Amino acid sequence: MSITGRVSFDAFGKAAIACLLAIGAACCPARAADRPQWGDGWGRNFVSDETNLPDGFDPATGRNVKWSAPAGQNTNGSPVVAGGRVLIGTDRPHPSDDRGRADCGALHCYAENDGRLLWQLLVPKLKDDLFADWHNVGIMSPPSVEAGRAYLVTNRGEVVCLDMHGLANGNDGPFTDEGPHMAPKGKPPVSVRATDADIIWLYDMRNTLGVRQHNGANGSVLIDGPYLYVSTSNGVNSTHRSLDTPEKPSLIVLDKRTGRLVGADDARIGSQIFHGTWSSPSMGVVGGRKRIFFGAGDGVCYGFDALAAAAAAQGDKEAPEAAPRKLAPVWRFDTDPDNRTDNPHQFHNNRTEGPSTIIGMPVFVGGRVYLTAGGDPWHGKTKAWLLCLDANGAGDTTARKPIWSCPLNLHSLATPSVADGLVYVTDWGRHVHCADAATGKLVWSHKARGTIWGSTLVADGKVYFGTQRGDFWVLAAGRELKVLSTCQIAGGMGSTPTAANGVLYVAGNKKLYAVARKAR
């Protein structure tokens, strides 16, 4: 098969092809110890069964650093690992790319064994809409990988299916316009190389659905059978006082084989979105049925029947060109009912009162949903909570109150980690907290030295997290607070660590580290 577009077989391309051939012609299926999606599958818990992970590392000396690779200037994506590859979303092309690109959306694919660049996806910025694609944000969506395909959302709000080989083995199609797609608006197609991404299909949420993302597209795709559950990132316009598209969905479902729209929420969320839609869906089994949990921009956690379950209940069979189904919530919990208002935007920049939002993912463990909620970090009140909800039942369960609620020091962007009867979570007040999973009672809190944008990873008896100041912390997991190590990451860190196949992956803003015991 040939690569469409103008292929430049220069020394860069030839060397890259040689590297790709050296690792084999086919992507391996996801191995048992891979981490092919953000969090565990499918409850989104940030825990790992990996063992023999290091208590710390030192980027300056190379201690316990297996390899490192350049990222961008501001890396908001978190690494995923599948089939011998490590994927990370960032805001710059790989430094070896000489095509003169700067700020853009980028997804780098590295060889898991040594950190060689295998291919990269480059997506131009939305220059005509700054508030939809903020500068130096890049691709924030951690990919979800299955059967040699990676699914993610680009900085332009496009859901894409990528071949994990890249273009090295040809352009698989049906999408064959990689060259024009890489070109900024009004520019000629980019000369395509074997180290560019191979887009299988593309679904443009902005232009097809009419949604308007705010600041960027922030969501990790959830795979369930033939379906992809995707946040639309719908949010306010540049005034921050209203939404242009409040009637549009916040959660959609695509056919993973074709990218066809097969479902969209009918929860009427838009009018209550305070700022943006930042969370990603999770899934759990409730009463023998799969339920999709979604933390929305209106501060409500919704539960939807998974599409296959809904179709079975309706006695319906999937038709190839059936109209998209409306997903009505079968369960909901308002995290801040006392501050529900007809006009949430009147509280813009009010730091003492107003509605709440949900930014981290809802984590499903043992019939419970753990999540953070509270004021918007940029324009809302400073109050925030770690909540534990009963995932059972149906309808509006708000009146039942949470199983427990634990106040946080400040806003939280975090997804909780639930392990061994404890819950770990970070907040913007520079703290990481440990609470009892059964009661919500605070066990301990630890103050870091910088703002924390990412979440904790709990693995091998340790709690890993980093700060925007650049401090990377390793704490002992458990009821006794113990600092095992700290190190400095140049440029800071806003992502969440990942563990796979005996290696810890830490994405700083400027560099990705593969960390393993006695690596050097």
ABEGO torsion letter per residue (X at the ends): XBBBEBBBBBAAAAAAAAAAAAAEABBBBBBAABBABBEBOAAGBBBBABBGBBAEBBAAAGBGBABBBBBBABBABBBBBBGGBBBBBBABBBAABAAGBBBBBBBBBBBAAAGBBABBBBBBBBAABAAABBBGAEBABBBBBBGGBBBBBBAAGBBBBBBAAEAAAEBAOABAAAAAAABBBGBBBBBBBAABBBBABBBBAAAAAGBBBBGEBBBBBBBBEABBBBBAGBBBBAAGABBABAABBABBBBBAAAGBBABBBAAGAAAABAABBABBBBBBBBGGBBBBBBBBAAGBBBBBBBAAAAAAAAGBBBBAABBBBBBBBABBBBABAAABBABAAAABGBAABEBBBBABBBBBBGGBBBBBBEBBAAABBABBBBBBBBABEBEBAAAAEBABBBBBABBBABBBBBBGGBBBBBBAAGBBBBBBAAAGBBABBBBBABBBABBBBBBGGBBBBBBAAGBBBBBBBEABBBBABBBBBBGEBABBBBBBGGBBBBBBAABBBBBBBGAX
